[in-house]
Amino acid sequence: MTYKTLSEAVKQKRKTENLTLKQFGEKYGISFQTLSKIENDKWHFSITYAKNICNKLGIEMIVEYKIKEVLSN
C-alpha cells in the first residue's frame, strides 16, 4: 500500500496491529507523545529523524525533492 505521508503510514500500521498509541510506542521504542504528533501531522522533523522512525516501524520511506530554480536578473 502506498501512503502520501508518514502520518498516514504510522496511523495505518498502528491500527492494523490494533494497538493504542502507548502500546505501539512501547513496542517500537517511540514515545506515545511523538507518535501522536506524527499521526496528527503536528510535528515537523528532519529527514534523518523520519528515516529513523520508518526504520523502527519497518516502513519504506521514499523522499521526493522539489527543486525550485531561482533566476537572478
Summary of the structure (lengths in Angstrom):
residues: 73
radius of gyration: 14.7
end to end distance: 45.3
largest distance: 56.8
contacts: 143
relative contact order: 0.16
helix: 52%
strand: 0%
